[in-house]
């Protein structure tokens, strides 16, 4: 699930496409938080530097938090750390709070 209330820029669209490919049947919302960080470190002026991701995927069952974040970062390739300054991740398996 993609956030229907957001206006997706090209970086956010790329993130969503990569997540769909890597985590089939996952429910997720990518939120662009860049406006909250305007003028702060890491703000490159693009309006797409800071994001939050909430993702629920059955494949995360049995994985710890670090393994989940590593899987997400691997799926996103060079986006985190290159074109995205910050990505807050909340990853869970179905049934977890």
N, CA, C and O atoms as a printed pandas DataFrame, in Angstrom:
     atom_number atom_name residue_name chain_id  residue_number  x_coord  y_coord  z_coord
0              1         N          UNK        A               1    0.843   -1.165    0.000
1              2        CA          UNK        A               1    0.000    0.000    0.000
2              3         C          UNK        A               1    0.891    1.230    0.000
3              4         O          UNK        A               1    1.814    1.341    0.807
4              5         N          UNK        A               2    0.614    2.135   -0.894
5              6        CA          UNK        A               2    1.353    3.382   -0.988
6              7         C          UNK        A               2    0.469    4.477   -0.437
7              8         O          UNK        A               2   -0.749    4.439   -0.610
8              9         N          UNK        A               3    1.062    5.444    0.218
9             10        CA          UNK        A               3    0.319    6.532    0.821
10            11         C          UNK        A               3   -0.398    7.338   -0.254
11            12         O          UNK        A               3    0.268    8.015   -1.038
12            13         N          UNK        A               4   -1.729    7.295   -0.328
13            14        CA          UNK        A               4   -2.452    8.005   -1.370
14            15         C          UNK        A               4   -2.472    9.516   -1.160
15            16         O          UNK        A               4   -2.829   10.256   -2.076
16            17         N          UNK        A               5   -2.102    9.981    0.012
17            18        CA          UNK        A               5   -2.150   11.413    0.315
18            19         C          UNK        A               5   -0.851   12.127   -0.051
19            20         O          UNK        A               5   -0.776   13.350    0.066
20            21         N          UNK        A               6    0.157   11.405   -0.485
21            22        CA          UNK        A               6    1.442   12.035   -0.741
22            23         C          UNK        A               6    1.588   12.396   -2.210
23            24         O          UNK        A               6    1.001   11.762   -3.086
24            25         N          UNK        A               7    2.373   13.413   -2.455
25            26        CA          UNK        A               7    2.748   13.785   -3.813
26            27         C          UNK        A               7    4.142   13.213   -4.023
27            28         O          UNK        A               7    5.125   13.739   -3.501
28            29         N          UNK        A               8    4.217   12.145   -4.782
29            30        CA          UNK        A               8    5.462   11.396   -4.898
30            31         C          UNK        A               8    6.390   12.011   -5.926
31            32         O          UNK        A               8    6.030   12.167   -7.092
32            33         N          UNK        A               9    7.599   12.361   -5.476
33            34        CA          UNK        A               9    8.636   12.821   -6.379
34            35         C          UNK        A               9    9.373   11.622   -6.952
35            36         O          UNK        A               9    9.064   10.482   -6.603
36            37         N          UNK        A              10   10.339   11.861   -7.825
37            38        CA          UNK        A              10   11.036   10.760   -8.485
38            39         C          UNK        A              10   11.815    9.842   -7.537
39            40         O          UNK        A              10   11.861    8.633   -7.768
40            41         N          UNK        A              11   12.418   10.376   -6.493
41            42        CA          UNK        A              11   13.160    9.526   -5.549
42            43         C          UNK        A              11   12.181    8.646   -4.779
43            44         O          UNK        A              11   12.429    7.452   -4.609
44            45         N          UNK        A              12   11.088    9.211   -4.318
45            46        CA          UNK        A              12   10.094    8.428   -3.591
46            47         C          UNK        A              12    9.491    7.359   -4.498
47            48         O          UNK        A              12    9.299    6.225   -4.058
48            49         N          UNK        A              13    9.192    7.686   -5.733
49            50        CA          UNK        A              13    8.659    6.700   -6.671
50            51         C          UNK        A              13    9.648    5.559   -6.883
51            52         O          UNK        A              13    9.254    4.394   -6.930
52            53         N          UNK        A              14   10.935    5.891   -7.010
53            54        CA          UNK        A              14   11.956    4.855   -7.180
54            55         C          UNK        A              14   12.020    3.954   -5.952
55            56         O          UNK        A              14   12.116    2.733   -6.078
56            57         N          UNK        A              15   11.966    4.555   -4.761
57            58        CA          UNK        A              15   11.969    3.767   -3.527
58            59         C          UNK        A              15   10.786    2.805   -3.511
59            60         O          UNK        A              15   10.947    1.624   -3.204
60            61         N          UNK        A              16    9.616    3.301   -3.835
61            62        CA          UNK        A              16    8.411    2.472   -3.813
62            63         C          UNK        A              16    8.512    1.331   -4.823
63            64         O          UNK        A              16    8.119    0.205   -4.516
64            65         N          UNK        A              17    9.023    1.597   -6.005
65            66        CA          UNK        A              17    9.190    0.553   -7.014
66            67         C          UNK        A              17   10.170   -0.527   -6.559
67            68         O          UNK        A              17    9.919   -1.717   -6.749
68            69         N          UNK        A              18   11.284   -0.111   -5.958
69            70        CA          UNK        A              18   12.273   -1.063   -5.463
70            71         C          UNK        A              18   11.700   -1.914   -4.333
71            72         O          UNK        A              18   11.951   -3.118   -4.271
72            73         N          UNK        A              19   10.933   -1.294   -3.443
73            74        CA          UNK        A              19   10.328   -2.032   -2.332
74            75         C          UNK        A              19    9.295   -3.037   -2.840
75            76         O          UNK        A              19    9.236   -4.165   -2.351
76            77         N          UNK        A              20    8.477   -2.633   -3.823
77            78        CA          UNK        A              20    7.495   -3.559   -4.396
78            79         C          UNK        A              20    8.185   -4.780   -5.003
79            80         O          UNK        A              20    7.710   -5.906   -4.858
80            81         N          UNK        A              21    9.301   -4.548   -5.680
81            82        CA          UNK        A              21   10.026   -5.647   -6.328
82            83         C          UNK        A              21   10.673   -6.579   -5.306
83            84         O          UNK        A              21   10.673   -7.796   -5.492
84            85         N          UNK        A              22   11.217   -6.023   -4.242
85            86        CA          UNK        A              22   11.962   -6.824   -3.266
86            87         C          UNK        A              22   11.065   -7.514   -2.241
87            88         O          UNK        A              22   11.412   -8.577   -1.727
88            89         N          UNK        A              23    9.914   -6.912   -1.943
89            90        CA          UNK        A              23    9.045   -7.422   -0.883
90            91         C          UNK        A              23    7.625   -7.610   -1.423
91            92         O          UNK        A              23    6.722   -6.834   -1.111
92            93         N          UNK        A              24    7.443   -8.656   -2.239
93            94        CA          UNK        A              24    6.120   -8.892   -2.825
94            95         C          UNK        A              24    5.056   -9.047   -1.741
95            96         O          UNK        A              24    5.299   -9.641   -0.690
96            97         N          UNK        A              25    3.910   -8.517   -2.009
97            98        CA          UNK        A              25    2.757   -8.603   -1.096
98            99         C          UNK        A              25    2.950   -7.835    0.205
99           100         O          UNK        A              25    2.153   -7.998    1.129
100          101         N          UNK        A              26    3.979   -7.010    0.305
101          102        CA          UNK        A              26    4.172   -6.195    1.503
102          103         C          UNK        A              26    3.195   -5.025    1.493
103          104         O          UNK        A              26    2.821   -4.511    0.439
104          105         N          UNK        A              27    2.799   -4.627    2.672
105          106        CA          UNK        A              27    2.052   -3.382    2.845
106          107         C          UNK        A              27    3.041   -2.349    3.356
107          108         O          UNK        A              27    3.707   -2.572    4.367
108          109         N          UNK        A              28    3.140   -1.222    2.665
109          110        CA          UNK        A              28    4.086   -0.214    3.117
110          111         C          UNK        A              28    3.608    1.190    2.785
111          112         O          UNK        A              28    2.799    1.411    1.884
112          113         N          UNK        A              29    4.141    2.122    3.551
113          114        CA          UNK        A              29    3.924    3.544    3.302
114          115         C          UNK        A              29    5.280    4.224    3.383
115          116         O          UNK        A              29    5.988    4.105    4.382
116          117         N          UNK        A              30    5.633    4.934    2.327
117          118        CA          UNK        A              30    6.828    5.765    2.300
118          119         C          UNK        A              30    6.355    7.195    2.474
119          120         O          UNK        A              30    5.541    7.681    1.688
120          121         N          UNK        A              31    6.852    7.869    3.488
121          122        CA          UNK        A              31    6.468    9.254    3.763
122          123         C          UNK        A              31    7.668   10.166    3.562
123          124         O          UNK        A              31    8.755    9.901    4.074
124          125         N          UNK        A              32    7.465   11.227    2.824
125          126        CA          UNK        A              32    8.513   12.212    2.607
126          127         C          UNK        A              32    8.477   13.203    3.766
127          128         O          UNK        A              32    7.529   13.976    3.900
128          129         N          UNK        A              33    9.511   13.176    4.596
129          130        CA          UNK        A              33    9.609   14.039    5.772
130          131         C          UNK        A              33   10.535   15.226    5.544
131          132         O          UNK        A              33   10.881   15.930    6.492
132          133         N          UNK        A              34   10.935   15.453    4.314
133          134        CA          UNK        A              34   11.962   16.444    4.006
134          135         C          UNK        A              34   11.596   17.853    4.454
135          136         O          UNK        A              34   12.472   18.603    4.886
136          137         N          UNK        A              35   10.325   18.229    4.362
137          138        CA          UNK        A              35    9.925   19.583    4.744
138          139         C          UNK        A              35   10.228   19.868    6.212
139          140         O          UNK        A              35   10.495   21.011    6.584
140          141         N          UNK        A              36   10.187   18.826    7.046
141          142        CA          UNK        A              36   10.488   18.984    8.475
142          143         C          UNK        A              36   11.968   19.261    8.712
143          144         O          UNK        A              36   12.351   19.718    9.788
144          145         N          UNK        A              37   12.801   18.984    7.711
145          146        CA          UNK        A              37   14.250   19.085    7.873
146          147         C          UNK        A              37   14.853   20.168    6.983
147          148         O          UNK        A              37   16.071   20.227    6.813
148          149         N          UNK        A              38   14.012   21.017    6.419
149          150        CA          UNK        A              38   14.485   22.080    5.539
150          151         C          UNK        A              38   15.512   22.954    6.264
151          152         O          UNK        A              38   15.252   23.464    7.354
152          153         N          UNK        A              39   16.666   23.113    5.648
153          154        CA          UNK        A              39   17.729   23.928    6.219
154          155         C          UNK        A              39   18.629   23.186    7.189
155          156         O          UNK        A              39   19.629   23.744    7.641
156          157         N          UNK        A              40   18.305   21.955    7.520
157          158        CA          UNK        A              40   19.128   21.154    8.441
158          159         C          UNK        A              40   20.202   20.401    7.657
159          160         O          UNK        A              40   20.203   20.403    6.426
160          161         N          UNK        A              41   21.102   19.767    8.376
161          162        CA          UNK        A              41   22.138   18.948    7.751
162          163         C          UNK        A              41   21.488   17.867    6.899
163          164         O          UNK        A              41   20.514   17.236    7.311
164          165         N          UNK        A              42   22.026   17.667    5.734
165          166        CA          UNK        A              42   21.512   16.639    4.842
166          167         C          UNK        A              42   20.433   17.120    3.903
167          168         O          UNK        A              42   20.079   16.410    2.962
168          169         N          UNK        A              43   19.900   18.307    4.133
169          170        CA          UNK        A              43   18.889   18.856    3.232
170          171         C          UNK        A              43   19.596   19.377    1.992
171          172         O          UNK        A              43   20.316   20.374    2.046
172          173         N          UNK        A              44   19.386   18.695    0.881
173          174        CA          UNK        A              44   20.064   19.076   -0.360
174          175         C          UNK        A              44   19.235   20.023   -1.212
175          176         O          UNK        A              44   19.643   20.376   -2.318
176          177         N          UNK        A              45   18.070   20.442   -0.710
177          178        CA          UNK        A              45   17.222   21.363   -1.443
178          179         C          UNK        A              45   16.309   20.694   -2.453
179          180         O          UNK        A              45   15.496   21.364   -3.089
180          181         N          UNK        A              46   16.432   19.374   -2.613
181          182        CA          UNK        A              46   15.628   18.658   -3.602
182          183         C          UNK        A              46   14.197   18.421   -3.129
183          184         O          UNK        A              46   13.306   18.157   -3.936
184          185         N          UNK        A              47   13.983   18.517   -1.815
185          186        CA          UNK        A              47   12.683   18.182   -1.265
186          187         C          UNK        A              47   12.495   16.683   -1.099
187          188         O          UNK        A              47   11.404   16.227   -0.757
188          189         N          UNK        A              48   13.556   15.909   -1.339
189          190        CA          UNK        A              48   13.493   14.456   -1.194
190          191         C          UNK        A              48   14.772   13.942   -0.525
191          192         O          UNK        A              48   15.524   13.166   -1.116
192          193         N          UNK        A              49   15.003   14.377    0.694
193          194        CA          UNK        A              49   16.223   13.986    1.398
194          195         C          UNK        A              49   15.960   13.158    2.655
195          196         O          UNK        A              49   16.841   12.424    3.103
196          197         N          UNK        A              50   14.770   13.265    3.222
197          198        CA          UNK        A              50   14.436   12.585    4.471
198          199         C          UNK        A              50   13.106   11.843    4.299
199          200         O          UNK        A              50   12.107   12.429    3.882
200          201         N          UNK        A              51   13.110   10.543    4.629
201          202        CA          UNK        A              51   11.912    9.727    4.470
202          203         C          UNK        A              51   11.690    8.839    5.684
203          204         O          UNK        A              51   12.613    8.562    6.450
204          205         N          UNK        A              52   10.449    8.401    5.843
205          206        CA          UNK        A              52   10.080    7.374    6.816
206          207         C          UNK        A              52    9.428    6.243    6.036
207          208         O          UNK        A              52    8.703    6.473    5.068
208          209         N          UNK        A              53    9.698    5.019    6.471
209          210        CA          UNK        A              53    9.114    3.834    5.861
210          211         C          UNK        A              53    8.486    2.986    6.951
211          212         O          UNK        A              53    9.139    2.636    7.934
212          213         N          UNK        A              54    7.220    2.660    6.770
213          214        CA          UNK        A              54    6.541    1.670    7.600
214          215         C          UNK        A              54    6.187    0.533    6.665
215          216         O          UNK        A              54    5.486    0.728    5.672
216          217         N          UNK        A              55    6.678   -0.667    6.986
217          218        CA          UNK        A              55    6.470   -1.815    6.107
218          219         C          UNK        A              55    6.131   -3.048    6.918
219          220         O          UNK        A              55    6.754   -3.334    7.940
220          221         N          UNK        A              56    5.124   -3.779    6.439
221          222        CA          UNK        A              56    4.735   -5.054    7.029
222          223         C          UNK        A              56    4.816   -6.104    5.928
223          224         O          UNK        A              56    4.204   -5.965    4.869
224          225         N          UNK        A              57    5.583   -7.157    6.199
225          226        CA          UNK        A              57    5.803   -8.205    5.195
226          227         C          UNK        A              57    5.979   -9.538    5.896
227          228         O          UNK        A              57    6.722   -9.641    6.872
228          229         N          UNK        A              58    5.298  -10.557    5.399
229          230        CA          UNK        A              58    5.363  -11.888    6.011
230          231         C          UNK        A              58    6.792  -12.434    6.024
231          232         O          UNK        A              58    7.154  -13.189    6.926
232          233         N          UNK        A              59    7.590  -12.069    5.052
233          234        CA          UNK        A              59    8.971  -12.535    4.979
234          235         C          UNK        A              59    9.853  -12.058    6.117
235          236         O          UNK        A              59   10.946  -12.588    6.315
236          237         N          UNK        A              60    9.397  -11.064    6.870
237          238        CA          UNK        A              60   10.173  -10.576    8.011
238          239         C          UNK        A              60   10.022  -11.473    9.243
239          240         O          UNK        A              60   10.763  -11.305   10.211
240          241         N          UNK        A              61    9.089  -12.409    9.227
241          242        CA          UNK        A              61    8.895  -13.303   10.376
242          243         C          UNK        A              61   10.200  -14.040   10.664
243          244         O          UNK        A              61   10.822  -14.592    9.757
244          245         N          UNK        A              62   10.602  -14.045   11.913
245          246        CA          UNK        A              62   11.825  -14.727   12.320
246          247         C          UNK        A              62   13.088  -13.900   12.139
247          248         O          UNK        A              62   14.164  -14.328   12.558
248          249         N          UNK        A              63   12.985  -12.738   11.530
249          250        CA          UNK        A              63   14.151  -11.862   11.347
250          251         C          UNK        A              63   14.169  -10.822   12.465
251          252         O          UNK        A              63   13.119  -10.320   12.865
252          253         N          UNK        A              64   15.352  -10.500   12.966
253          254        CA          UNK        A              64   15.440   -9.437   13.961
254          255         C          UNK        A              64   15.433   -8.065   13.274
255          256         O          UNK        A              64   15.474   -7.969   12.047
256          257         N          UNK        A              65   15.381   -7.027   14.077
257          258        CA          UNK        A              65   15.280   -5.659   13.557
258          259         C          UNK        A              65   16.430   -5.308   12.621
259          260         O          UNK        A              65   16.210   -4.708   11.569
260          261         N          UNK        A              66   17.642   -5.672   12.988
261          262        CA          UNK        A              66   18.816   -5.355   12.177
262          263         C          UNK        A              66   18.757   -6.080   10.829
263          264         O          UNK        A              66   19.058   -5.487    9.793
264          265         N          UNK        A              67   18.378   -7.335   10.841
265          266        CA          UNK        A              67   18.278   -8.101    9.592
266          267         C          UNK        A              67   17.215   -7.502    8.671
267          268         O          UNK        A              67   17.396   -7.452    7.454
268          269         N          UNK        A              68   16.127   -7.058    9.247
269          270        CA          UNK        A              68   15.070   -6.420    8.446
270          271         C          UNK        A              68   15.584   -5.139    7.809
271          272         O          UNK        A              68   15.367   -4.900    6.621
272          273         N          UNK        A              69   16.264   -4.318    8.595
273          274        CA          UNK        A              69   16.783   -3.058    8.062
274          275         C          UNK        A              69   17.844   -3.311    6.995
275          276         O          UNK        A              69   17.896   -2.598    5.993
276          277         N          UNK        A              70   18.677   -4.304    7.197
277          278        CA          UNK        A              70   19.679   -4.646    6.185
278          279         C          UNK        A              70   19.016   -5.080    4.885
279          280         O          UNK        A              70   19.462   -4.695    3.804
280          281         N          UNK        A              71   17.954   -5.880    4.980
281          282        CA          UNK        A              71   17.238   -6.333    3.786
282          283         C          UNK        A              71   16.628   -5.144    3.044
283          284         O          UNK        A              71   16.660   -5.090    1.814
284          285         N          UNK        A              72   16.080   -4.204    3.789
285          286        CA          UNK        A              72   15.487   -3.014    3.172
286          287         C          UNK        A              72   16.567   -2.169    2.519
287          288         O          UNK        A              72   16.407   -1.738    1.377
288          289         N          UNK        A              73   17.654   -1.927    3.218
289          290        CA          UNK        A              73   18.740   -1.124    2.642
290          291         C          UNK        A              73   19.327   -1.790    1.402
291          292         O          UNK        A              73   19.677   -1.106    0.440
292          293         N          UNK        A              74   19.439   -3.113    1.415
293          294        CA          UNK        A              74   19.941   -3.830    0.240
294          295         C          UNK        A              74   18.987   -3.631   -0.942
295          296         O          UNK        A              74   19.426   -3.402   -2.069
296          297         N          UNK        A              75   17.697   -3.720   -0.678
297          298        CA          UNK        A              75   16.701   -3.543   -1.741
298          299         C          UNK        A              75   16.753   -2.136   -2.331
299          300         O          UNK        A              75   16.502   -1.950   -3.522
300          301         N          UNK        A              76   17.078   -1.144   -1.498
301          302        CA          UNK        A              76   17.096    0.251   -1.953
302          303         C          UNK        A              76   18.416    0.653   -2.604
303          304         O          UNK        A              76   18.534    1.754   -3.144
304          305         N          UNK        A              77   19.395   -0.223   -2.556
305          306        CA          UNK        A              77   20.660    0.038   -3.251
306          307         C          UNK        A              77   21.349    1.298   -2.777
307          308         O          UNK        A              77   21.581    1.475   -1.581
308          309         N          UNK        A              78   21.680    2.184   -3.722
309          310        CA          UNK        A              78   22.451    3.384   -3.388
310          311         C          UNK        A              78   21.594    4.543   -2.899
311          312         O          UNK        A              78   22.132    5.608   -2.596
312          313         N          UNK        A              79   20.292    4.375   -2.811
313          314        CA          UNK        A              79   19.443    5.490   -2.365
314          315         C          UNK        A              79   19.809    5.964   -0.958
315          316         O          UNK        A              79   20.145    7.136   -0.785
316          317         N          UNK        A              80   19.753    5.077    0.068
317          318        CA          UNK        A              80   20.153    5.550    1.397
318          319         C          UNK        A              80   21.654    5.858    1.427
319          320         O          UNK        A              80   22.484    5.034    1.042
320          321         N          UNK        A              81   21.967    7.036    1.884
321          322        CA          UNK        A              81   23.370    7.418    1.984
322          323         C          UNK        A              81   23.906    8.139    0.763
323          324         O          UNK        A              81   24.925    8.825    0.849
324          325         N          UNK        A              82   23.246    7.996   -0.356
325          326        CA          UNK        A              82   23.677    8.692   -1.573
326          327         C          UNK        A              82   22.673    9.792   -1.911
327          328         O          UNK        A              82   22.994   10.978   -1.827
328          329         N          UNK        A              83   21.470    9.400   -2.291
329          330        CA          UNK        A              83   20.454   10.382   -2.680
330          331         C          UNK        A              83   19.456   10.662   -1.572
331          332         O          UNK        A              83   18.732   11.656   -1.625
332          333         N          UNK        A              84   19.411    9.802   -0.577
333          334        CA          UNK        A              84   18.528    9.995    0.574
334          335         C          UNK        A              84   19.412   10.133    1.802
335          336         O          UNK        A              84   20.189    9.235    2.128
336          337         N          UNK        A              85   19.286   11.263    2.477
337          338        CA          UNK        A              85   20.126   11.519    3.648
338          339         C          UNK        A              85   19.698   10.675    4.846
339          340         O          UNK        A              85   20.540   10.146    5.571
340          341         N          UNK        A              86   18.378   10.549    5.052
341          342        CA          UNK        A              86   17.891    9.834    6.229
342          343         C          UNK        A              86   16.652    9.019    5.877
343          344         O          UNK        A              86   15.770    9.475    5.150
344          345         N          UNK        A              87   16.613    7.801    6.411
345          346        CA          UNK        A              87   15.468    6.922    6.226
346          347         C          UNK        A              87   15.162    6.260    7.562
347          348         O          UNK        A              87   15.940    5.439    8.048
348          349         N          UNK        A              88   14.028    6.618    8.153
349          350        CA          UNK        A              88   13.565    5.989    9.389
350          351         C          UNK        A              88   12.726    4.782    8.989
351          352         O          UNK        A              88   11.808    4.899    8.177
352          353         N          UNK        A              89   13.042    3.622    9.559
353          354        CA          UNK        A              89   12.394    2.372    9.154
354          355         C          UNK        A              89   11.662    1.743   10.337
355          356         O          UNK        A              89   12.219    1.584   11.424
356          357         N          UNK        A              90   10.403    1.390   10.097
357          358        CA          UNK        A              90    9.639    0.569   11.039
358          359         C          UNK        A              90    9.179   -0.636   10.244
359          360         O          UNK        A              90    8.280   -0.527    9.410
360          361         N          UNK        A              91    9.794   -1.793   10.498
361          362        CA          UNK        A              91    9.512   -3.010    9.750
362          363         C          UNK        A              91    8.960   -4.074   10.678
363          364         O          UNK        A              91    9.479   -4.292   11.773
364          365         N          UNK        A              92    7.893   -4.742   10.224
365          366        CA          UNK        A              92    7.279   -5.780   11.048
366          367         C          UNK        A              92    6.736   -6.894   10.173
367          368         O          UNK        A              92    6.558   -6.733    8.966
368          369         N          UNK        A              93    6.478   -8.024   10.808
369          370        CA          UNK        A              93    5.776   -9.131   10.174
370          371         C          UNK        A              93    4.314   -9.025   10.592
371          372         O          UNK        A              93    4.018   -8.428   11.627
372          373         N          UNK        A              94    3.404   -9.583    9.821
373          374        CA          UNK        A              94    1.991   -9.546   10.201
374          375         C          UNK        A              94    1.777  -10.096   11.616
375          376         O          UNK        A              94    2.366  -11.106   12.004
376          377         N          UNK        A              95    0.927   -9.411   12.365
377          378        CA          UNK        A              95    0.631   -9.842   13.724
378          379         C          UNK        A              95    1.517   -9.237   14.793
379          380         O          UNK        A              95    1.221   -9.350   15.983
380          381         N          UNK        A              96    2.592   -8.603   14.386
381          382        CA          UNK        A              96    3.467   -7.928   15.360
382          383         C          UNK        A              96    2.941   -6.519   15.585
383          384         O          UNK        A              96    2.344   -5.917   14.693
384          385         N          UNK        A              97    3.170   -5.997   16.798
385          386        CA          UNK        A              97    2.727   -4.620   17.055
386          387         C          UNK        A              97    3.795   -3.644   16.710
387          388         O          UNK        A              97    3.600   -2.437   16.861
